[in-house]
Amino acid sequence: MKHKIGCVILASGKSERYGNNKLDIKIDGVSLIDRAISCIPKNSFSKVAVVSRFENVKEKTENRGFHYIENNHPEYGISHTIKLGLNYTSDCDATLFMVSDQPLLKQESVVKMLEFFSKNSDFIVSMGYNGKKGNPCIFPKAFYDELFALENDNGGSAVIKYHEDKLKIFNIECKKELKDIDTKEDLEFLSETEV
C-alpha cells in the first residue's frame, strides 16, 4: 500500500547565529529558500507546506504550487513551527520535515529517502552520513502526538532521543548535502565546495 506522505519545510528561524535573514543568501545565484523549495519532488508528496514569516517566501511557495503557513510567533521556537506544519499534514501517514538551510541537498536524495522509508514505514527515518543522523527526517503518524507535545526550541531530535530503537538512518554518499548554514563561516566553507 502506498503511503500518503506530507512534507513541511521549516523556514521560520530567526537566523541569530548568522546575523540577518539567511534565506535570501545566494549561492551560485540561487537563494537558500529557492534551493529548499526546488529540492522537493512535487509528485512524491500528498501535501507540501512551507512554514515561514517572510513575505517573499510566501510568494515563492505559492508560485511552486505549495501551501504557505504564516508563523507569527517565531519566538516560540522550532516546536511551534513544527506544530503549524503538522496541523496541515496531520491526515498523512507520515511527514517529512526539512530545514531550509541545506543548500547542497539534492532532490534525488529526497526521492531515494522516500523509497527507503516505504520499506521501513514503522520507523523514523533520518537522512544521514556514515550512520550519523541529520536532516531531513520522516516521522510516521504514530509519533505525531509527541511532536505536538514539543515545547520551545525542542525539535524532532527530542522525540528521536526517546525512540532510538525506532530510528533508521538513510545514508547518503555525499556528506556535504547535510551541511547547513548557521554562520558566515559555514557559507565560506560552501564557497570552497562544488555546488
N, CA and C atoms as an extended XYZ file, in Angstrom:
585
Properties=species:S:1:pos:R:3:atomname:S:1:resname:S:1:resid:I:1 pbc="F F F"
N         0.838       -1.195        0.000 N   MET     1
C         0.000        0.000        0.000 CA  MET     1
C         0.881        1.255        0.000 C   MET     1
N         0.541        2.187       -0.881 N   LYS     2
C         1.315        3.423       -0.964 CA  LYS     2
C         0.943        4.343        0.191 C   LYS     2
N         1.948        4.888        0.818 N   HIS     3
C         1.709        5.767        1.953 CA  HIS     3
C         1.452        7.197        1.496 C   HIS     3
N         0.559        7.848        2.227 N   LYS     4
C         0.285        9.266        1.987 CA  LYS     4
C         1.270       10.071        2.841 C   LYS     4
N         2.195       10.737        2.188 N   ILE     5
C         3.261       11.431        2.921 CA  ILE     5
C         3.180       12.935        2.690 C   ILE     5
N         3.268       13.671        3.778 N   GLY     6
C         3.305       15.125        3.715 CA  GLY     6
C         4.734       15.621        3.880 C   GLY     6
N         4.942       16.864        3.510 N   CYS     7
C         6.266       17.480        3.639 CA  CYS     7
C         6.109       18.875        4.236 C   CYS     7
N         6.949       19.181        5.215 N   VAL     8
C         6.952       20.506        5.831 CA  VAL     8
C         8.367       21.076        5.764 C   VAL     8
N         8.497       22.234        5.123 N   ILE     9
C         9.770       22.949        5.107 CA  ILE     9
C         9.743       23.981        6.236 C   ILE     9
N        10.711       23.883        7.124 N   LEU    10
C        10.799       24.771        8.285 CA  LEU    10
C        11.641       25.986        7.902 C   LEU    10
N        10.986       27.146        7.762 N   ALA    11
C        11.679       28.346        7.274 CA  ALA    11
C        11.310       29.572        8.101 C   ALA    11
N        11.261       29.393        9.431 N   SER    12
C        10.850       30.486       10.315 CA  SER    12
C        11.958       30.981       11.231 C   SER    12
N        13.147       30.404       11.099 N   GLY    13
C        14.221       30.698       12.044 CA  GLY    13
C        14.588       32.166       12.104 C   GLY    13
N        15.119       32.562       13.259 N   LYS    14
C        15.499       33.966       13.466 CA  LYS    14
C        16.905       34.263       12.966 C   LYS    14
N        17.628       33.237       12.517 N   SER    15
C        18.992       33.408       11.970 CA  SER    15
C        19.908       34.159       12.924 C   SER    15
N        19.752       33.898       14.216 N   GLU    16
C        20.517       34.654       15.212 CA  GLU    16
C        22.020       34.451       15.069 C   GLU    16
N        22.422       33.222       14.762 N   ARG    17
C        23.865       32.970       14.640 CA  ARG    17
C        24.428       33.567       13.353 C   ARG    17
N        23.562       33.671       12.335 N   TYR    18
C        24.044       34.226       11.070 CA  TYR    18
C        24.078       35.757       11.110 C   TYR    18
N        23.047       36.357       11.705 N   GLY    19
C        23.061       37.810       11.850 CA  GLY    19
C        21.962       38.527       11.093 C   GLY    19
N        21.472       37.954        9.996 N   ASN    20
C        20.325       38.515        9.273 CA  ASN    20
C        19.602       37.358        8.578 C   ASN    20
N        18.550       37.692        7.814 N   ASN    21
C        17.750       36.628        7.201 CA  ASN    21
C        18.578       35.839        6.200 C   ASN    21
N        18.962       34.648        6.601 N   LYS    22
C        19.854       33.860        5.750 CA  LYS    22
C        19.141       33.211        4.568 C   LYS    22
N        17.812       33.186        4.588 N   LEU    23
C        17.086       32.536        3.495 CA  LEU    23
C        17.312       33.236        2.156 C   LEU    23
N        17.702       34.514        2.209 N   ASP    24
C        17.948       35.269        0.974 CA  ASP    24
C        19.390       35.144        0.478 C   ASP    24
N        20.253       34.477        1.252 N   ILE    25
C        21.640       34.282        0.817 CA  ILE    25
C        21.641       33.515       -0.507 C   ILE    25
N        22.449       33.989       -1.445 N   LYS    26
C        22.523       33.309       -2.742 CA  LYS    26
C        23.840       32.564       -2.886 C   LYS    26
N        23.726       31.346       -3.359 N   ILE    27
C        24.892       30.530       -3.696 CA  ILE    27
C        24.753       30.180       -5.173 C   ILE    27
N        25.733       30.578       -5.942 N   ASP    28
C        25.653       30.444       -7.405 CA  ASP    28
C        24.374       31.076       -7.948 C   ASP    28
N        23.997       32.215       -7.359 N   GLY    29
C        22.850       32.971       -7.864 CA  GLY    29
C        21.490       32.472       -7.426 C   GLY    29
N        21.459       31.421       -6.581 N   VAL    30
C        20.178       30.849       -6.139 CA  VAL    30
C        20.094       30.935       -4.616 C   VAL    30
N        19.016       31.537       -4.115 N   SER    31
C        18.879       31.732       -2.664 CA  SER    31
C        18.646       30.412       -1.940 C   SER    31
N        18.915       30.424       -0.639 N   LEU    32
C        18.702       29.216        0.175 CA  LEU    32
C        17.256       28.742        0.099 C   LEU    32
N        16.316       29.693        0.198 N   ILE    33
C        14.909       29.267        0.200 CA  ILE    33
C        14.510       28.715       -1.162 C   ILE    33
N        15.026       29.295       -2.241 N   ASP    34
C        14.728       28.749       -3.575 CA  ASP    34
C        15.297       27.343       -3.727 C   ASP    34
N        16.491       27.139       -3.193 N   ARG    35
C        17.111       25.815       -3.259 CA  ARG    35
C        16.272       24.802       -2.480 C   ARG    35
N        15.795       25.205       -1.297 N   ALA    36
C        14.999       24.299       -0.465 CA  ALA    36
C        13.695       23.917       -1.166 C   ALA    36
N        13.008       24.910       -1.696 N   ILE    37
C        11.715       24.655       -2.341 CA  ILE    37
C        11.888       23.793       -3.587 C   ILE    37
N        12.938       24.064       -4.368 N   SER    38
C        13.139       23.310       -5.612 CA  SER    38
C        13.644       21.886       -5.344 C   SER    38
N        14.067       21.632       -4.110 N   CYS    39
C        14.571       20.311       -3.726 CA  CYS    39
C        13.434       19.304       -3.511 C   CYS    39
N        12.202       19.814       -3.410 N   ILE    40
C        11.062       18.954       -3.098 CA  ILE    40
C        10.531       18.289       -4.370 C   ILE    40
N        10.533       16.968       -4.415 N   PRO    41
C         9.937       16.258       -5.555 CA  PRO    41
C         8.408       16.323       -5.451 C   PRO    41
N         7.840       17.230       -6.196 N   LYS    42
C         6.422       17.594       -6.077 CA  LYS    42
C         5.481       16.393       -6.099 C   LYS    42
N         5.727       15.462       -7.008 N   ASN    43
C         4.805       14.339       -7.185 CA  ASN    43
C         4.972       13.234       -6.146 C   ASN    43
N         5.942       13.392       -5.261 N   SER    44
C         6.195       12.360       -4.252 CA  SER    44
C         5.395       12.570       -2.976 C   SER    44
N         4.793       13.756       -2.833 N   PHE    45
C         4.091       14.097       -1.593 CA  PHE    45
C         2.620       14.399       -1.847 C   PHE    45
N         1.782       14.035       -0.870 N   SER    46
C         0.358       14.373       -0.937 CA  SER    46
C         0.138       15.843       -0.648 C   SER    46
N         0.980       16.382        0.242 N   LYS    47
C         0.860       17.785        0.645 CA  LYS    47
C         2.259       18.329        0.922 C   LYS    47
N         2.469       19.577        0.555 N   VAL    48
C         3.737       20.240        0.887 CA  VAL    48
C         3.415       21.615        1.453 C   VAL    48
N         3.988       21.923        2.613 N   ALA    49
C         3.799       23.238        3.226 CA  ALA    49
C         5.149       23.852        3.579 C   ALA    49
N         5.214       25.162        3.458 N   VAL    50
C         6.381       25.915        3.914 CA  VAL    50
C         5.913       26.818        5.049 C   VAL    50
N         6.535       26.677        6.210 N   VAL    51
C         6.177       27.491        7.368 CA  VAL    51
C         7.220       28.591        7.512 C   VAL    51
N         6.765       29.840        7.415 N   SER    52
C         7.720       30.948        7.457 CA  SER    52
C         7.036       32.213        7.956 C   SER    52
N         7.801       33.299        7.997 N   ARG    53
C         7.265       34.591        8.429 CA  ARG    53
C         7.660       35.688        7.451 C   ARG    53
N         8.204       35.279        6.301 N   PHE    54
C         8.720       36.245        5.338 CA  PHE    54
C         7.827       36.295        4.099 C   PHE    54
N         7.458       37.517        3.716 N   GLU    55
C         6.531       37.723        2.597 CA  GLU    55
C         7.071       37.145        1.284 C   GLU    55
N         8.367       37.292        1.046 N   ASN    56
C         8.914       36.775       -0.219 CA  ASN    56
C         8.899       35.247       -0.252 C   ASN    56
N         8.954       34.616        0.928 N   VAL    57
C         8.861       33.149        0.977 CA  VAL    57
C         7.448       32.702        0.599 C   VAL    57
N         6.460       33.456        1.027 N   LYS    58
C         5.072       33.142        0.665 CA  LYS    58
C         4.909       33.128       -0.847 C   LYS    58
N         5.434       34.143       -1.497 N   GLU    59
C         5.314       34.243       -2.955 CA  GLU    59
C         6.007       33.071       -3.657 C   GLU    59
N         7.211       32.754       -3.200 N   LYS    60
C         7.974       31.653       -3.806 CA  LYS    60
C         7.254       30.318       -3.601 C   LYS    60
N         6.690       30.144       -2.407 N   THR    61
C         5.968       28.907       -2.077 CA  THR    61
C         4.765       28.717       -2.987 C   THR    61
N         3.965       29.769       -3.098 N   GLU    62
C         2.732       29.671       -3.880 CA  GLU    62
C         3.024       29.554       -5.376 C   GLU    62
N         4.103       30.167       -5.827 N   ASN    63
C         4.499       30.031       -7.240 CA  ASN    63
C         4.841       28.585       -7.588 C   ASN    63
N         5.324       27.860       -6.605 N   ARG    64
C         5.686       26.456       -6.799 CA  ARG    64
C         4.464       25.542       -6.660 C   ARG    64
N         3.341       26.111       -6.178 N   GLY    65
C         2.125       25.320       -6.012 CA  GLY    65
C         2.026       24.656       -4.651 C   GLY    65
N         2.841       25.113       -3.699 N   PHE    66
C         2.811       24.563       -2.351 CA  PHE    66
C         1.982       25.460       -1.436 C   PHE    66
N         1.705       24.952       -0.240 N   HIS    67
C         0.884       25.672        0.735 CA  HIS    67
C         1.783       26.495        1.667 C   HIS    67
N         1.431       27.745        1.847 N   TYR    68
C         2.208       28.622        2.738 CA  TYR    68
C         1.491       28.749        4.079 C   TYR    68
N         2.251       28.595        5.160 N   ILE    69
C         1.707       28.775        6.514 CA  ILE    69
C         2.495       29.883        7.197 C   ILE    69
N         1.794       30.907        7.616 N   GLU    70
C         2.472       32.036        8.253 CA  GLU    70
C         2.723       31.749        9.731 C   GLU    70
N         3.952       31.996       10.149 N   ASN    71
C         4.322       31.832       11.556 CA  ASN    71
C         4.479       33.219       12.172 C   ASN    71
N         3.472       33.626       12.912 N   ASN    72
C         3.503       34.958       13.533 CA  ASN    72
C         4.280       34.988       14.839 C   ASN    72
N         4.710       33.816       15.302 N   HIS    73
C         5.408       33.760       16.592 CA  HIS    73
C         6.674       32.905       16.498 C   HIS    73
N         7.659       33.329       15.709 N   PRO    74
C         8.908       32.563       15.626 CA  PRO    74
C         9.638       32.492       16.963 C   PRO    74
N         9.322       33.450       17.841 N   GLU    75
C         9.969       33.459       19.157 CA  GLU    75
C         9.531       32.271       20.018 C   GLU    75
N         8.471       31.565       19.614 N   TYR    76
C         8.026       30.381       20.355 CA  TYR    76
C         8.940       29.180       20.104 C   TYR    76
N         9.821       29.298       19.126 N   GLY    77
C        10.804       28.242       18.885 CA  GLY    77
C        10.401       27.260       17.802 C   GLY    77
N        11.313       26.340       17.538 N   ILE    78
C        11.131       25.361       16.465 CA  ILE    78
C         9.910       24.467       16.704 C   ILE    78
N         9.575       24.226       17.969 N   SER    79
C         8.419       23.369       18.270 CA  SER    79
C         7.139       23.958       17.685 C   SER    79
N         7.018       25.280       17.750 N   HIS    80
C         5.824       25.956       17.232 CA  HIS    80
C         5.758       25.826       15.707 C   HIS    80
N         6.902       25.975       15.057 N   THR    81
C         6.970       25.835       13.603 CA  THR    81
C         6.561       24.427       13.185 C   THR    81
N         7.059       23.431       13.918 N   ILE    82
C         6.710       22.029       13.635 CA  ILE    82
C         5.207       21.807       13.778 C   ILE    82
N         4.621       22.329       14.835 N   LYS    83
C         3.182       22.133       15.074 CA  LYS    83
C         2.335       22.789       13.988 C   LYS    83
N         2.733       23.979       13.542 N   LEU    84
C         1.988       24.659       12.475 CA  LEU    84
C         1.981       23.795       11.214 C   LEU    84
N         3.139       23.235       10.884 N   GLY    85
C         3.221       22.381        9.703 CA  GLY    85
C         2.458       21.084        9.868 C   GLY    85
N         2.587       20.491       11.048 N   LEU    86
C         1.955       19.191       11.304 CA  LEU    86
C         0.434       19.306       11.340 C   LEU    86
N        -0.087       20.453       11.741 N   ASN    87
C        -1.534       20.670       11.662 CA  ASN    87
C        -2.032       20.465       10.241 C   ASN    87
N        -1.220       20.871        9.284 N   TYR    88
C        -1.590       20.774        7.869 CA  TYR    88
C        -1.445       19.351        7.333 C   TYR    88
N        -0.453       18.618        7.815 N   THR    89
C        -0.199       17.267        7.285 CA  THR    89
C        -0.714       16.158        8.208 C   THR    89
N        -1.509       16.510        9.202 N   SER    90
C        -1.901       15.531       10.226 CA  SER    90
C        -2.731       14.374        9.676 C   SER    90
N        -3.308       14.541        8.489 N   ASP    91
C        -4.071       13.441        7.901 CA  ASP    91
C        -3.184       12.518        7.057 C   ASP    91
N        -1.889       12.822        6.993 N   CYS    92
C        -0.957       11.989        6.233 CA  CYS    92
C        -0.417       10.849        7.093 C   CYS    92
N         0.009        9.776        6.452 N   ASP    93
C         0.548        8.621        7.171 CA  ASP    93
C         1.920        8.912        7.777 C   ASP    93
N         2.605        9.884        7.208 N   ALA    94
C         3.929       10.280        7.693 CA  ALA    94
C         4.209       11.690        7.180 C   ALA    94
N         5.131       12.367        7.852 N   THR    95
C         5.515       13.717        7.429 CA  THR    95
C         7.032       13.836        7.412 C   THR    95
N         7.549       14.342        6.298 N   LEU    96
C         8.968       14.650        6.184 CA  LEU    96
C         9.178       16.107        6.577 C   LEU    96
N        10.072       16.323        7.526 N   PHE    97
C        10.431       17.685        7.940 CA  PHE    97
C        11.800       18.025        7.378 C   PHE    97
N        11.859       19.173        6.731 N   MET    98
C        13.088       19.588        6.067 CA  MET    98
C        13.441       21.000        6.499 C   MET    98
N        14.706       21.235        6.824 N   VAL    99
C        15.152       22.593        7.137 CA  VAL    99
C        15.408       23.329        5.825 C   VAL    99
N        15.507       24.647        5.906 N   SER   100
C        15.600       25.447        4.680 CA  SER   100
C        17.005       25.988        4.429 C   SER   100
N        17.993       25.438        5.149 N   ASP   101
C        19.348       25.995        5.001 CA  ASP   101
C        20.395       24.921        4.691 C   ASP   101
N        19.979       23.918        3.892 N   GLN   102
C        20.914       22.884        3.417 CA  GLN   102
C        21.046       23.029        1.897 C   GLN   102
N        21.861       23.961        1.432 N   PRO   103
C        21.857       24.316        0.008 CA  PRO   103
C        22.348       23.230       -0.934 C   PRO   103
N        23.063       22.232       -0.438 N   LEU   104
C        23.595       21.201       -1.327 CA  LEU   104
C        22.729       19.943       -1.376 C   LEU   104
N        21.635       19.944       -0.613 N   LEU   105
C        20.732       18.798       -0.621 CA  LEU   105
C        20.114       18.643       -2.011 C   LEU   105
N        20.095       17.402       -2.501 N   LYS   106
C        19.591       17.137       -3.851 CA  LYS   106
C        18.209       16.502       -3.803 C   LYS   106
N        17.387       16.870       -4.778 N   GLN   107
C        16.050       16.286       -4.893 CA  GLN   107
C        16.148       14.767       -5.040 C   GLN   107
N        17.146       14.315       -5.763 N   GLU   108
C        17.348       12.875       -5.974 CA  GLU   108
C        17.532       12.142       -4.639 C   GLU   108
N        18.230       12.781       -3.691 N   SER   109
C        18.442       12.155       -2.375 CA  SER   109
C        17.139       12.066       -1.595 C   SER   109
N        16.296       13.087       -1.741 N   VAL   110
C        14.989       13.067       -1.066 CA  VAL   110
C        14.131       11.941       -1.634 C   VAL   110
N        14.144       11.777       -2.949 N   VAL   111
C        13.375       10.699       -3.591 CA  VAL   111
C        13.838        9.328       -3.085 C   VAL   111
N        15.157        9.144       -3.017 N   LYS   112
C        15.701        7.863       -2.546 CA  LYS   112
C        15.369        7.623       -1.076 C   LYS   112
N        15.346        8.696       -0.290 N   MET   113
C        14.985        8.577        1.119 CA  MET   113
C        13.531        8.112        1.258 C   MET   113
N        12.655        8.643        0.414 N   LEU   114
C        11.252        8.228        0.446 CA  LEU   114
C        11.105        6.757        0.065 C   LEU   114
N        11.905        6.302       -0.888 N   GLU   115
C        11.887        4.883       -1.270 CA  GLU   115
C        12.340        4.011       -0.099 C   GLU   115
N        13.364        4.477        0.619 N   PHE   116
C        13.859        3.759        1.795 CA  PHE   116
C        12.776        3.706        2.872 C   PHE   116
N        12.083        4.836        3.067 N   PHE   117
C        11.020        4.877        4.071 CA  PHE   117
C         9.889        3.912        3.727 C   PHE   117
N         9.579        3.790        2.451 N   SER   118
C         8.467        2.910        2.052 CA  SER   118
C         8.710        1.467        2.484 C   SER   118
N         9.984        1.100        2.663 N   LYS   119
C        10.323       -0.252        3.119 CA  LYS   119
C        10.510       -0.309        4.639 C   LYS   119
N        10.485        0.858        5.293 N   ASN   120
C        10.712        0.945        6.752 CA  ASN   120
C         9.699        1.896        7.386 C   ASN   120
N         8.444        1.757        7.000 N   SER   121
C         7.441        2.777        7.319 CA  SER   121
C         6.984        2.806        8.776 C   SER   121
N         7.430        1.842        9.580 N   ASP   122
C         7.123        1.894       11.016 CA  ASP   122
C         8.198        2.663       11.786 C   ASP   122
N         9.232        3.064       11.081 N   PHE   123
C        10.371        3.707       11.722 CA  PHE   123
C        10.443        5.199       11.395 C   PHE   123
N        11.067        5.942       12.301 N   ILE   124
C        11.500        7.305       11.984 CA  ILE   124
C        12.715        7.144       11.073 C   ILE   124
N        12.731        7.851        9.971 N   VAL   125
C        13.868        7.758        9.049 CA  VAL   125
C        14.553        9.118        8.961 C   VAL   125
N        15.843        9.094        9.210 N   SER   126
C        16.646       10.313        9.147 CA  SER   126
C        17.685       10.165        8.050 C   SER   126
N        17.832       11.206        7.225 N   MET   127
C        18.939       11.191        6.282 CA  MET   127
C        20.218       11.371        7.082 C   MET   127
N        21.259       10.654        6.702 N   GLY   128
C        22.495       10.739        7.466 CA  GLY   128
C        23.691       10.349        6.631 C   GLY   128
N        24.825       10.387        7.298 N   TYR   129
C        26.079       10.012        6.636 CA  TYR   129
C        26.883        9.152        7.594 C   TYR   129
N        27.295        7.986        7.110 N   ASN   130
C        28.132        7.096        7.910 CA  ASN   130
C        27.485        6.768        9.261 C   ASN   130
N        26.152        6.603        9.247 N   GLY   131
C        25.431        6.215       10.456 CA  GLY   131
C        25.074        7.333       11.406 C   GLY   131
N        25.453        8.565       11.064 N   LYS   132
C        25.136        9.709       11.929 CA  LYS   132
C        23.957       10.477       11.346 C   LYS   132
N        22.928       10.670       12.161 N   LYS   133
C        21.695       11.272       11.645 CA  LYS   133
C        21.853       12.756       11.349 C   LYS   133
N        21.036       13.198       10.382 N   GLY   134
C        20.974       14.613       10.024 CA  GLY   134
C        19.553       14.948        9.606 C   GLY   134
N        19.411       15.897        8.701 N   ASN   135
C        18.107       16.278        8.146 CA  ASN   135
C        18.108       16.033        6.647 C   ASN   135
N        16.917       15.778        6.082 N   PRO   136
C        15.569       15.751        6.647 CA  PRO   136
C        15.290       14.491        7.474 C   PRO   136
N        14.111       14.519        8.138 N   CYS   137
C        13.630       13.371        8.907 CA  CYS   137
C        12.170       13.103        8.547 C   CYS   137
N        11.819       11.834        8.507 N   ILE   138
C        10.426       11.434        8.265 CA  ILE   138
C         9.876       10.792        9.532 C   ILE   138
N         8.736       11.306        9.988 N   PHE   139
C         8.084       10.768       11.181 CA  PHE   139
C         6.749       10.124       10.797 C   PHE   139
N         6.585        8.821       11.080 N   PRO   140
C         5.272        8.195       10.884 CA  PRO   140
C         4.232        8.799       11.836 C   PRO   140
N         2.986        8.601       11.502 N   LYS   141
C         1.873        9.179       12.269 CA  LYS   141
C         1.897        8.775       13.746 C   LYS   141
N         2.444        7.617       14.041 N   ALA   142
C         2.500        7.140       15.431 CA  ALA   142
C         3.240        8.112       16.354 C   ALA   142
N         4.054        8.995       15.773 N   PHE   143
C         4.847        9.927       16.585 CA  PHE   143
C         4.294       11.352       16.567 C   PHE   143
N         3.160       11.556       15.908 N   TYR   144
C         2.609       12.915       15.807 CA  TYR   144
C         2.280       13.513       17.172 C   TYR   144
N         1.685       12.696       18.051 N   ASP   145
C         1.303       13.239       19.372 CA  ASP   145
C         2.518       13.780       20.116 C   ASP   145
N         3.626       13.084       19.999 N   GLU   146
C         4.840       13.542       20.680 CA  GLU   146
C         5.409       14.809       20.026 C   GLU   146
N         5.271       14.901       18.726 N   LEU   147
C         5.705       16.127       18.046 CA  LEU   147
C         4.827       17.303       18.462 C   LEU   147
N         3.531       17.068       18.579 N   PHE   148
C         2.619       18.132       19.024 CA  PHE   148
C         2.885       18.549       20.466 C   PHE   148
N         3.483       17.662       21.247 N   ALA   149
C         3.758       17.958       22.663 CA  ALA   149
C         5.072       18.708       22.869 C   ALA   149
N         5.851       18.897       21.812 N   LEU   150
C         7.132       19.603       21.943 CA  LEU   150
C         6.924       21.043       22.384 C   LEU   150
N         7.909       21.568       23.082 N   GLU   151
C         7.831       22.960       23.544 CA  GLU   151
C         9.139       23.688       23.266 C   GLU   151
N         9.022       25.006       23.131 N   ASN   152
C        10.175       25.904       22.967 CA  ASN   152
C        11.064       25.503       21.782 C   ASN   152
N        12.370       25.430       21.999 N   ASP   153
C        13.276       25.117       20.892 CA  ASP   153
C        13.612       23.634       20.808 C   ASP   153
N        12.725       22.794       21.290 N   ASN   154
C        12.905       21.353       21.142 CA  ASN   154
C        12.277       20.908       19.832 C   ASN   154
N        13.077       20.265       18.989 N   GLY   155
C        12.587       19.788       17.701 CA  GLY   155
C        12.461       18.279       17.670 C   GLY   155
N        12.475       17.726       16.476 N   GLY   156
C        12.280       16.292       16.301 CA  GLY   156
C        13.315       15.436       17.004 C   GLY   156
N        14.517       15.974       17.194 N   SER   157
C        15.572       15.207       17.881 CA  SER   157
C        15.156       14.826       19.296 C   SER   157
N        14.328       15.674       19.916 N   ALA   158
C        13.861       15.379       21.280 CA  ALA   158
C        12.963       14.153       21.282 C   ALA   158
N        12.205       13.940       20.211 N   VAL   159
C        11.364       12.741       20.096 CA  VAL   159
C        12.244       11.525       19.790 C   VAL   159
N        13.185       11.706       18.874 N   ILE   160
C        14.077       10.600       18.494 CA  ILE   160
C        14.845       10.077       19.704 C   ILE   160
N        15.234       10.981       20.579 N   LYS   161
C        16.021       10.610       21.763 CA  LYS   161
C        15.335        9.523       22.585 C   LYS   161
N        14.004        9.544       22.593 N   TYR   162
C        13.249        8.555       23.363 CA  TYR   162
C        12.900        7.303       22.549 C   TYR   162
N        13.256        7.317       21.282 N   HIS   163
C        12.877        6.183       20.412 CA  HIS   163
C        14.033        5.792       19.499 C   HIS   163
N        15.224        5.723       20.055 N   GLU   164
C        16.381        5.402       19.212 CA  GLU   164
C        16.275        4.002       18.606 C   GLU   164
N        15.492        3.147       19.244 N   ASP   165
C        15.271        1.805       18.697 CA  ASP   165
C        14.339        1.844       17.493 C   ASP   165
N        13.660        2.966       17.305 N   LYS   166
C        12.740        3.111       16.173 CA  LYS   166
C        13.292        4.054       15.101 C   LYS   166
N        14.603        4.281       15.142 N   LEU   167
C        15.238        5.169       14.169 CA  LEU   167
C        16.049        4.366       13.161 C   LEU   167
N        15.857        4.674       11.898 N   LYS   168
C        16.711        4.117       10.844 CA  LYS   168
C        17.359        5.276       10.083 C   LYS   168
N        18.632        5.116        9.759 N   ILE   169
C        19.368        6.140        9.030 CA  ILE   169
C        19.395        5.777        7.547 C   ILE   169
N        19.005        6.726        6.713 N   PHE   170
C        19.195        6.575        5.275 CA  PHE   170
C        20.514        7.268        4.932 C   PHE   170
N        21.545        6.480        4.706 N   ASN   171
C        22.884        7.030        4.481 CA  ASN   171
C        23.065        7.509        3.040 C   ASN   171
N        23.557        8.728        2.901 N   ILE   172
C        23.867        9.263        1.576 CA  ILE   172
C        25.376        9.229        1.369 C   ILE   172
N        25.783        9.360        0.109 N   GLU   173
C        27.196        9.236       -0.227 CA  GLU   173
C        27.971       10.533       -0.013 C   GLU   173
N        27.297       11.668       -0.138 N   CYS   174
C        27.977       12.963       -0.053 CA  CYS   174
C        27.593       13.686        1.230 C   CYS   174
N        28.525       13.750        2.167 N   LYS   175
C        28.280       14.370        3.471 CA  LYS   175
C        27.867       15.837        3.351 C   LYS   175
N        28.357       16.506        2.306 N   LYS   176
C        28.105       17.946        2.159 CA  LYS   176
C        26.632       18.268        1.936 C   LYS   176
N        25.851       17.285        1.484 N   GLU   177
C        24.413       17.519        1.311 CA  GLU   177
C        23.735       17.829        2.650 C   GLU   177
N        24.319       17.339        3.737 N   LEU   178
C        23.732       17.531        5.062 CA  LEU   178
C        24.147       18.844        5.711 C   LEU   178
N        25.119       19.520        5.123 N   LYS   179
C        25.682       20.735        5.725 CA  LYS   179
C        24.658       21.862        5.709 C   LYS   179
N        24.418       22.461        6.885 N   ASP   180
C        23.515       23.605        6.935 CA  ASP   180
C        24.301       24.895        7.189 C   ASP   180
N        23.651       26.004        6.928 N   ILE   181
C        24.282       27.314        7.055 CA  ILE   181
C        23.784       27.985        8.332 C   ILE   181
N        24.616       28.008        9.353 N   ASP   182
C        24.271       28.698       10.596 CA  ASP   182
C        25.066       29.984       10.775 C   ASP   182
N        26.268       30.014       10.220 N   THR   183
C        27.153       31.166       10.398 CA  THR   183
C        27.776       31.560        9.055 C   THR   183
N        28.395       32.726        9.040 N   LYS   184
C        29.082       33.167        7.819 CA  LYS   184
C        30.274       32.257        7.506 C   LYS   184
N        30.843       31.636        8.535 N   GLU   185
C        31.937       30.675        8.321 CA  GLU   185
C        31.433       29.456        7.537 C   GLU   185
N        30.196       29.049        7.839 N   ASP   186
C        29.608       27.932        7.101 CA  ASP   186
C        29.485       28.283        5.618 C   ASP   186
N        29.130       29.531        5.349 N   LEU   187
C        28.989       29.977        3.963 CA  LEU   187
C        30.338       29.968        3.254 C   LEU   187
N        31.375       30.348        3.984 N   GLU   188
C        32.724       30.329        3.410 CA  GLU   188
C        33.128       28.896        3.057 C   GLU   188
N        32.737       27.959        3.906 N   PHE   189
C        33.014       26.543        3.637 CA  PHE   189
C        32.365       26.126        2.313 C   PHE   189
N        31.127       26.577        2.131 N   LEU   190
C        30.417       26.184        0.917 CA  LEU   190
C        30.998       26.852       -0.320 C   LEU   190
N        31.533       28.049       -0.163 N   SER   191
C        32.110       28.748       -1.324 CA  SER   191
C        33.320       28.006       -1.866 C   SER   191
N        33.903       27.144       -1.027 N   GLU   192
C        35.046       26.330       -1.462 CA  GLU   192
C        34.588       24.964       -1.958 C   GLU   192
N        33.265       24.789       -1.998 N   THR   193
C        32.692       23.486       -2.343 CA  THR   193
C        32.072       23.563       -3.731 C   THR   193
N        32.158       22.477       -4.443 N   GLU   194
C        31.484       22.412       -5.740 CA  GLU   194
C        29.996       22.244       -5.509 C   GLU   194
N        29.233       23.259       -5.882 N   VAL   195
C        27.785       23.254       -5.609 CA  VAL   195
C        27.041       22.542       -6.731 C   VAL   195
